[in-house]
Amino acid sequence: METKNKFILMTTVSMSLNFFTKQIKELHNIYNVTLISSPSSQLEEIAQREGVNYTGIEMKREISFLNDLKSLLNLIFLFYREKPYVLHCNTPKASLVGLLAAYITKVPNRIYYIHGFRYQGASGMKRHILINMEKIACFCATRIIAVSHGVKEIAQQEITSKNIDVIHNGSANGIDIDLFIHSEYAIEEIKSELNIAQNEFVFGFVGRIVGDKGINELIACFNELSFKFENIKLILVGRYEDELDPLSNETKQLIKDNIHIIEVGFQKDVKKYLSIMDVLVSPSYREGFGLSLLEANLMGVPVIASHITGYNEIVIEGKNGFLIPSKDKEALLQKMVEVYHIKSDLSKMKEFCINNVIQKFNHKDVLSEALSYYKSLLN
């Protein structure tokens, strides 16, 4: 029986491995796949779901010299022992320590998958450090993949002169079309459960409830709108990350006090909440791509989104959504008012929203190209 080459897929925290759901299992038919992230029960669950091996290596998301050095040494010992043929790194910290360890141990194929740039939300010395982390990761990589054409362009302008690939039309894994278009929800029941009247206009947000997602601006705008229009609601789907990027105290108080704002926390399945939204609002400062926009569109929900890298490759103005300048509260407020007044026209966008995702970002198409790409490394 022929022994398969070893392929390590690595992220800082286990949750990020879900970017490659189902792709991991298919990849295991070509390679002997092992998942690496900081230890957690979720790492074990994902490995079992995909039918692959896993190893927990402690890694801190924030810069921490001593902890990072320990992670680096642990990875060097692991790579010397396991002798992987491919290392596939994702997320900033895992990519820095992983690719550096792989470079030292001469792993033949060292892939850096760039999902976005943390330094875009930083300033001063921290920004300088984060940029240099990107440069080190790219230097150590033998291949670089960008999650979108916009990320590729920025990386080539600011980080590296190396060739950068984009698989299919972008996105790490595409989106499972069947999972969305065959889903059915009792909208009246869901609205009743959340205390939303059937005729109310529902704005929604899906993602991390943090500052650089534009939540401070979104809450300020919605709070102002709720004084003008009584029949509106805002649903927030996601978890807070106060240790990394907390909201302002004023924003937290507005969320608490405004009875028109509904928090449902982190949800593994967001389709239920997307099904009752009239429009998804995502005024993020920076993104690599925009999976939440695809999910909304595939549920027939148009979006209001920042004109930023990744998002502007998904949104076609007036067809499946609307683009606004990032960090521009007045532009966001104006667009939310405008969209509220054209509710009847939003339903006409549903067909285009769905078909655009099917044609450009079907999981099956992305999977096919990704597997061909990784299989080519064997040659």
C-alpha positions as a Python dict, from the first residue, in 0.01 Angstrom:
ca = {
    (1, 'M'): (0, 0, 0),
    (2, 'E'): (142, 335, -108),
    (3, 'T'): (205, 581, 174),
    (4, 'K'): (50, 925, 116),
    (5, 'N'): (255, 1239, 164),
    (6, 'K'): (179, 1440, 477),
    (7, 'F'): (-18, 1763, 448),
    (8, 'I'): (-52, 1991, 751),
    (9, 'L'): (-331, 2250, 756),
    (10, 'M'): (-265, 2508, 1027),
    (11, 'T'): (-455, 2799, 1184),
    (12, 'T'): (-409, 2990, 1510),
    (13, 'V'): (-748, 2898, 1655),
    (14, 'S'): (-953, 2593, 1562),
    (15, 'M'): (-1262, 2790, 1455),
    (16, 'S'): (-1073, 2914, 1147),
    (17, 'L'): (-1038, 2556, 1022),
    (18, 'N'): (-1407, 2578, 932),
    (19, 'F'): (-1300, 2789, 635),
    (20, 'F'): (-1216, 2452, 475),
    (21, 'T'): (-1518, 2243, 576),
    (22, 'K'): (-1557, 1939, 345),
    (23, 'Q'): (-1243, 2044, 155),
    (24, 'I'): (-1029, 1884, 427),
    (25, 'K'): (-1201, 1546, 388),
    (26, 'E'): (-1150, 1552, 9),
    (27, 'L'): (-789, 1658, 52),
    (28, 'H'): (-734, 1355, 275),
    (29, 'N'): (-794, 1134, -31),
    (30, 'I'): (-478, 1283, -184),
    (31, 'Y'): (-262, 1342, 124),
    (32, 'N'): (-237, 1225, 482),
    (33, 'V'): (-388, 1538, 641),
    (34, 'T'): (-322, 1666, 993),
    (35, 'L'): (-488, 1975, 1142),
    (36, 'I'): (-295, 2204, 1376),
    (37, 'S'): (-429, 2487, 1591),
    (38, 'S'): (-427, 2590, 1955),
    (39, 'P'): (-566, 2301, 2162),
    (40, 'S'): (-946, 2293, 2200),
    (41, 'S'): (-1237, 2055, 2196),
    (42, 'Q'): (-1342, 2216, 1869),
    (43, 'L'): (-1012, 2109, 1706),
    (44, 'E'): (-1091, 1749, 1796),
    (45, 'E'): (-1451, 1783, 1672),
    (46, 'I'): (-1345, 1926, 1334),
    (47, 'A'): (-1079, 1656, 1288),
    (48, 'Q'): (-1333, 1384, 1364),
    (49, 'R'): (-1589, 1542, 1131),
    (50, 'E'): (-1339, 1554, 845),
    (51, 'G'): (-1182, 1216, 926),
    (52, 'V'): (-825, 1342, 971),
    (53, 'N'): (-554, 1365, 1238),
    (54, 'Y'): (-494, 1665, 1461),
    (55, 'T'): (-231, 1813, 1693),
    (56, 'G'): (-278, 2098, 1939),
    (57, 'I'): (3, 2355, 1957),
    (58, 'E'): (-54, 2654, 2184),
    (59, 'M'): (-46, 2983, 1990),
    (60, 'K'): (-146, 3332, 2106),
    (61, 'R'): (-333, 3557, 1865),
    (62, 'E'): (-173, 3871, 2004),
    (63, 'I'): (202, 3947, 1981),
    (64, 'S'): (382, 3772, 2268),
    (65, 'F'): (755, 3710, 2219),
    (66, 'L'): (804, 3435, 2478),
    (67, 'N'): (485, 3250, 2385),
    (68, 'D'): (562, 3285, 2015),
    (69, 'L'): (913, 3150, 2065),
    (70, 'K'): (771, 2851, 2252),
    (71, 'S'): (522, 2788, 1969),
    (72, 'L'): (803, 2813, 1714),
    (73, 'L'): (1021, 2560, 1897),
    (74, 'N'): (731, 2317, 1939),
    (75, 'L'): (660, 2337, 1567),
    (76, 'I'): (1025, 2288, 1473),
    (77, 'F'): (1037, 1968, 1680),
    (78, 'L'): (705, 1853, 1530),
    (79, 'F'): (814, 1914, 1170),
    (80, 'Y'): (1149, 1740, 1225),
    (81, 'R'): (961, 1439, 1356),
    (82, 'E'): (670, 1429, 1112),
    (83, 'K'): (850, 1550, 797),
    (84, 'P'): (542, 1697, 621),
    (85, 'Y'): (547, 1735, 244),
    (86, 'V'): (309, 2035, 251),
    (87, 'L'): (243, 2296, 518),
    (88, 'H'): (-66, 2509, 453),
    (89, 'C'): (-74, 2811, 688),
    (90, 'N'): (-368, 3042, 757),
    (91, 'T'): (-424, 3337, 995),
    (92, 'P'): (-136, 3573, 1091),
    (93, 'K'): (22, 3408, 1396),
    (94, 'A'): (-1, 3049, 1271),
    (95, 'S'): (145, 3161, 939),
    (96, 'L'): (437, 3345, 1099),
    (97, 'V'): (552, 3070, 1339),
    (98, 'G'): (444, 2785, 1112),
    (99, 'L'): (619, 2904, 797),
    (100, 'L'): (930, 3006, 989),
    (101, 'A'): (949, 2660, 1147),
    (102, 'A'): (888, 2497, 809),
    (103, 'Y'): (1159, 2711, 648),
    (104, 'I'): (1409, 2608, 919),
    (105, 'T'): (1317, 2239, 885),
    (106, 'K'): (1312, 2254, 503),
    (107, 'V'): (952, 2146, 447),
    (108, 'P'): (936, 2118, 63),
    (109, 'N'): (603, 2296, 6),
    (110, 'R'): (520, 2592, 231),
    (111, 'I'): (189, 2760, 147),
    (112, 'Y'): (81, 3092, 293),
    (113, 'Y'): (-292, 3146, 243),
    (114, 'I'): (-364, 3517, 295),
    (115, 'H'): (-720, 3579, 417),
    (116, 'G'): (-667, 3949, 497),
    (117, 'F'): (-429, 4192, 667),
    (118, 'R'): (-447, 4268, 1038),
    (119, 'Y'): (-209, 4561, 1000),
    (120, 'Q'): (-477, 4755, 812),
    (121, 'G'): (-658, 4806, 1142),
    (122, 'A'): (-345, 4898, 1340),
    (123, 'S'): (-123, 5204, 1373),
    (124, 'G'): (220, 5303, 1503),
    (125, 'M'): (467, 5038, 1615),
    (126, 'K'): (205, 4761, 1615),
    (127, 'R'): (130, 4826, 1247),
    (128, 'H'): (502, 4816, 1168),
    (129, 'I'): (542, 4483, 1350),
    (130, 'L'): (237, 4330, 1179),
    (131, 'I'): (360, 4433, 833),
    (132, 'N'): (698, 4274, 901),
    (133, 'M'): (524, 3958, 1020),
    (134, 'E'): (355, 3942, 680),
    (135, 'K'): (684, 3994, 501),
    (136, 'I'): (856, 3718, 700),
    (137, 'A'): (569, 3477, 627),
    (138, 'C'): (582, 3554, 255),
    (139, 'F'): (963, 3519, 250),
    (140, 'C'): (940, 3174, 409),
    (141, 'A'): (660, 3055, 178),
    (142, 'T'): (722, 2867, -146),
    (143, 'R'): (369, 2946, -264),
    (144, 'I'): (125, 3221, -172),
    (145, 'I'): (-253, 3209, -222),
    (146, 'A'): (-481, 3510, -174),
    (147, 'V'): (-846, 3477, -77),
    (148, 'S'): (-942, 3748, -327),
    (149, 'H'): (-796, 3949, -614),
    (150, 'G'): (-801, 4259, -395),
    (151, 'V'): (-589, 4088, -129),
    (152, 'K'): (-350, 3973, -401),
    (153, 'E'): (-312, 4326, -531),
    (154, 'I'): (-241, 4472, -187),
    (155, 'A'): (8, 4196, -103),
    (156, 'Q'): (201, 4255, -425),
    (157, 'Q'): (204, 4631, -368),
    (158, 'E'): (295, 4633, 2),
    (159, 'I'): (434, 4295, 109),
    (160, 'T'): (605, 4078, -152),
    (161, 'S'): (719, 4059, -513),
    (162, 'K'): (652, 3684, -525),
    (163, 'N'): (382, 3536, -747),
    (164, 'I'): (44, 3509, -576),
    (165, 'D'): (-236, 3275, -682),
    (166, 'V'): (-613, 3314, -648),
    (167, 'I'): (-818, 2994, -666),
    (168, 'H'): (-1130, 3019, -885),
    (169, 'N'): (-1299, 3358, -825),
    (170, 'G'): (-1170, 3384, -470),
    (171, 'S'): (-1293, 3266, -126),
    (172, 'A'): (-1127, 2984, 64),
    (173, 'N'): (-1402, 2731, 10),
    (174, 'G'): (-1686, 2891, -181),
    (175, 'I'): (-2031, 2832, -39),
    (176, 'D'): (-2247, 2521, -19),
    (177, 'I'): (-2529, 2617, -254),
    (178, 'D'): (-2761, 2326, -172),
    (179, 'L'): (-2737, 2395, 201),
    (180, 'F'): (-2889, 2740, 146),
    (181, 'I'): (-3130, 2718, -145),
    (182, 'H'): (-3302, 2406, -7),
    (183, 'S'): (-3346, 2554, 339),
    (184, 'E'): (-3695, 2656, 445),
    (185, 'Y'): (-3790, 2856, 752),
    (186, 'A'): (-4119, 2961, 906),
    (187, 'I'): (-4055, 3334, 886),
    (188, 'E'): (-4368, 3435, 1077),
    (189, 'E'): (-4275, 3202, 1364),
    (190, 'I'): (-3915, 3324, 1379),
    (191, 'K'): (-4027, 3688, 1385),
    (192, 'S'): (-4278, 3609, 1656),
    (193, 'E'): (-4010, 3429, 1858),
    (194, 'L'): (-3789, 3741, 1838),
    (195, 'N'): (-4076, 3979, 1907),
    (196, 'I'): (-4064, 4130, 1559),
    (197, 'A'): (-4391, 4242, 1402),
    (198, 'Q'): (-4462, 4094, 1059),
    (199, 'N'): (-4458, 4435, 890),
    (200, 'E'): (-4136, 4558, 1051),
    (201, 'F'): (-3827, 4627, 840),
    (202, 'V'): (-3533, 4415, 959),
    (203, 'F'): (-3171, 4525, 930),
    (204, 'G'): (-2916, 4260, 1022),
    (205, 'F'): (-2549, 4206, 1093),
    (206, 'V'): (-2355, 3878, 1097),
    (207, 'G'): (-1998, 3861, 1223),
    (208, 'R'): (-1776, 3944, 1519),
    (209, 'I'): (-1923, 4223, 1731),
    (210, 'V'): (-1608, 4437, 1732),
    (211, 'G'): (-1494, 4786, 1645),
    (212, 'D'): (-1330, 4719, 1312),
    (213, 'K'): (-1647, 4558, 1179),
    (214, 'G'): (-1802, 4905, 1190),
    (215, 'I'): (-2039, 4817, 1474),
    (216, 'N'): (-1994, 5152, 1651),
    (217, 'E'): (-2110, 5332, 1336),
    (218, 'L'): (-2389, 5081, 1268),
    (219, 'I'): (-2537, 5111, 1617),
    (220, 'A'): (-2515, 5492, 1614),
    (221, 'C'): (-2694, 5505, 1277),
    (222, 'F'): (-2961, 5254, 1373),
    (223, 'N'): (-3024, 5427, 1703),
    (224, 'E'): (-3088, 5751, 1516),
    (225, 'L'): (-3315, 5574, 1267),
    (226, 'S'): (-3518, 5412, 1544),
    (227, 'F'): (-3633, 5758, 1655),
    (228, 'K'): (-3754, 5835, 1301),
    (229, 'F'): (-3908, 5500, 1213),
    (230, 'E'): (-4081, 5290, 1474),
    (231, 'N'): (-4128, 4980, 1259),
    (232, 'I'): (-3764, 4873, 1230),
    (233, 'K'): (-3545, 4618, 1404),
    (234, 'L'): (-3173, 4534, 1402),
    (235, 'I'): (-3052, 4178, 1460),
    (236, 'L'): (-2691, 4126, 1571),
    (237, 'V'): (-2560, 3775, 1508),
    (238, 'G'): (-2211, 3712, 1648),
    (239, 'R'): (-1984, 3712, 1948),
    (240, 'Y'): (-1805, 3997, 2123),
    (241, 'E'): (-1424, 4000, 2135),
    (242, 'D'): (-1358, 4257, 2406),
    (243, 'E'): (-1005, 4131, 2463),
    (244, 'L'): (-905, 4213, 2105),
    (245, 'D'): (-1125, 4491, 1969),
    (246, 'P'): (-1392, 4613, 2212),
    (247, 'L'): (-1684, 4836, 2120),
    (248, 'S'): (-1703, 5181, 2275),
    (249, 'N'): (-1887, 5205, 2607),
    (250, 'E'): (-2140, 5435, 2441),
    (251, 'T'): (-2217, 5170, 2178),
    (252, 'K'): (-2257, 4897, 2439),
    (253, 'Q'): (-2502, 5116, 2631),
    (254, 'L'): (-2705, 5192, 2317),
    (255, 'I'): (-2732, 4820, 2239),
    (256, 'K'): (-2850, 4758, 2593),
    (257, 'D'): (-3101, 5043, 2599),
    (258, 'N'): (-3252, 5027, 2250),
    (259, 'I'): (-3548, 4789, 2251),
    (260, 'H'): (-3534, 4769, 1869),
    (261, 'I'): (-3191, 4596, 1879),
    (262, 'I'): (-3196, 4217, 1913),
    (263, 'E'): (-2884, 4019, 2005),
    (264, 'V'): (-2880, 3645, 1937),
    (265, 'G'): (-2508, 3580, 1998),
    (266, 'F'): (-2288, 3345, 1801),
    (267, 'Q'): (-2480, 3099, 1584),
    (268, 'K'): (-2338, 2800, 1398),
    (269, 'D'): (-2626, 2825, 1152),
    (270, 'V'): (-2706, 3183, 1053),
    (271, 'K'): (-2960, 3095, 784),
    (272, 'K'): (-3251, 3114, 1028),
    (273, 'Y'): (-3173, 3480, 1103),
    (274, 'L'): (-3083, 3573, 746),
    (275, 'S'): (-3424, 3442, 639),
    (276, 'I'): (-3604, 3727, 820),
    (277, 'M'): (-3368, 4011, 723),
    (278, 'D'): (-3464, 4268, 464),
    (279, 'V'): (-3103, 4378, 425),
    (280, 'L'): (-2768, 4276, 573),
    (281, 'V'): (-2548, 4567, 683),
    (282, 'S'): (-2172, 4516, 704),
    (283, 'P'): (-1981, 4847, 739),
    (284, 'S'): (-1647, 4674, 808),
    (285, 'Y'): (-1313, 4859, 799),
    (286, 'R'): (-1118, 4571, 644),
    (287, 'E'): (-1186, 4225, 504),
    (288, 'G'): (-1008, 3970, 292),
    (289, 'F'): (-1324, 3846, 130),
    (290, 'G'): (-1681, 3848, 262),
    (291, 'L'): (-1846, 3515, 335),
    (292, 'S'): (-2131, 3678, 529),
    (293, 'L'): (-2226, 3873, 214),
    (294, 'L'): (-2240, 3552, 9),
    (295, 'E'): (-2453, 3382, 273),
    (296, 'A'): (-2696, 3673, 279),
    (297, 'N'): (-2717, 3691, -101),
    (298, 'L'): (-2774, 3317, -127),
    (299, 'M'): (-3072, 3360, 106),
    (300, 'G'): (-3196, 3630, -133),
    (301, 'V'): (-3099, 3915, 101),
    (302, 'P'): (-2924, 4220, -51),
    (303, 'V'): (-2647, 4395, 142),
    (304, 'I'): (-2516, 4735, 243),
    (305, 'A'): (-2139, 4696, 263),
    (306, 'S'): (-1821, 4900, 285),
    (307, 'H'): (-1635, 4966, -38),
    (308, 'I'): (-1331, 4768, 71),
    (309, 'T'): (-1111, 4482, -51),
    (310, 'G'): (-1309, 4162, -88),
    (311, 'Y'): (-1650, 4320, -51),
    (312, 'N'): (-1616, 4515, -375),
    (313, 'E'): (-1556, 4188, -560),
    (314, 'I'): (-1893, 4056, -445),
    (315, 'V'): (-2128, 4357, -449),
    (316, 'I'): (-2256, 4483, -783),
    (317, 'E'): (-2415, 4819, -712),
    (318, 'G'): (-2793, 4808, -724),
    (319, 'K'): (-2796, 4442, -827),
    (320, 'N'): (-2718, 4247, -511),
    (321, 'G'): (-2640, 4532, -276),
    (322, 'F'): (-2498, 4878, -218),
    (323, 'L'): (-2145, 4999, -143),
    (324, 'I'): (-2061, 5285, 93),
    (325, 'P'): (-1727, 5440, 200),
    (326, 'S'): (-1572, 5269, 501),
    (327, 'K'): (-1588, 5453, 836),
    (328, 'D'): (-1837, 5705, 691),
    (329, 'K'): (-2127, 5724, 937),
    (330, 'E'): (-2324, 5978, 734),
    (331, 'A'): (-2302, 5769, 417),
    (332, 'L'): (-2414, 5462, 610),
    (333, 'L'): (-2708, 5646, 765),
    (334, 'Q'): (-2816, 5786, 429),
    (335, 'K'): (-2801, 5444, 263),
    (336, 'M'): (-2995, 5276, 545),
    (337, 'V'): (-3269, 5539, 510),
    (338, 'E'): (-3270, 5498, 132),
    (339, 'V'): (-3297, 5118, 153),
    (340, 'Y'): (-3575, 5142, 412),
    (341, 'H'): (-3779, 5349, 166),
    (342, 'I'): (-3734, 5103, -124),
    (343, 'K'): (-3833, 4784, 57),
    (344, 'S'): (-4055, 4672, -231),
    (345, 'D'): (-3763, 4702, -473),
    (346, 'L'): (-3537, 4485, -255),
    (347, 'S'): (-3745, 4176, -328),
    (348, 'K'): (-3674, 4228, -699),
    (349, 'M'): (-3302, 4185, -627),
    (350, 'K'): (-3348, 3836, -480),
    (351, 'E'): (-3304, 3639, -804),
    (352, 'F'): (-2982, 3818, -900),
    (353, 'C'): (-2845, 3780, -546),
    (354, 'I'): (-2887, 3404, -558),
    (355, 'N'): (-2773, 3345, -917),
    (356, 'N'): (-2459, 3559, -880),
    (357, 'V'): (-2336, 3343, -590),
    (358, 'I'): (-2422, 3019, -771),
    (359, 'Q'): (-2230, 3125, -1083),
    (360, 'K'): (-1920, 3267, -914),
    (361, 'F'): (-1872, 3108, -572),
    (362, 'N'): (-2018, 2757, -580),
    (363, 'H'): (-1834, 2536, -328),
    (364, 'K'): (-1813, 2254, -583),
    (365, 'D'): (-1629, 2474, -834),
    (366, 'V'): (-1389, 2615, -573),
    (367, 'L'): (-1328, 2264, -434),
    (368, 'S'): (-1246, 2123, -777),
    (369, 'E'): (-989, 2394, -852),
    (370, 'A'): (-840, 2381, -501),
    (371, 'L'): (-788, 2004, -513),
    (372, 'S'): (-625, 2033, -857),
    (373, 'Y'): (-396, 2304, -722),
    (374, 'Y'): (-285, 2099, -419),
    (375, 'K'): (-255, 1779, -623),
    (376, 'S'): (-20, 1957, -864),
    (377, 'L'): (234, 1988, -581),
    (378, 'L'): (296, 1615, -609),
    (379, 'N'): (444, 1673, -954),
}
